[in-house]
Amino acid sequence: MKVKVLFLCTGNSARSQIAEGYLRHVAGDRFEALSAGIEPKGLNPLAVEVMREIGIDISRQRSKDGRSSRSRNARNLSAAGSCCCRLRVSE
């Protein structure tokens, strides 16, 4: 079973998308990389460009709402990390 890792950011448009794509690329055989945001903004084209420069295609990824049912179904997370200092999560 793969270890589930969730990267959180406010907009889920760049940093968390980059982290998701990078982990999937370098260790996708061992980790299930996920990302989400509390105010999804859409995938930033500059993030796609930066990752393309190092040979990683994230163009098919999309911004996901961390409050959506799909994100809530990401049960049994092994780790979660914030990619944004402005992220505020309430219970």
Stockholm file with secondary structure:
# STOCKHOLM 1.0

chainA/1-91         MKVKVLFLCTGNSARSQIAEGYLRHVAGDRFEALSAGIEPKGLNPLAVEVMREIGIDISRQRSKDGRSSRSRNARNLSAAGSCCCRLRVSE
#=GR chainA/1-91 SS CCEEEEEEESSCSSHHHHHHHHHHHHHTTTEEEEEEESSCCCCCHHHHHHHHHTTCCCTTCCCCBTTSHHHHTCCSCSEEEESCTTCCCCC
#=GC SS_cons        CCEEEEEEESSCSSHHHHHHHHHHHHHTTTEEEEEEESSCCCCCHHHHHHHHHTTCCCTTCCCCBTTSHHHHTCCSCSEEEESCTTCCCCC
//
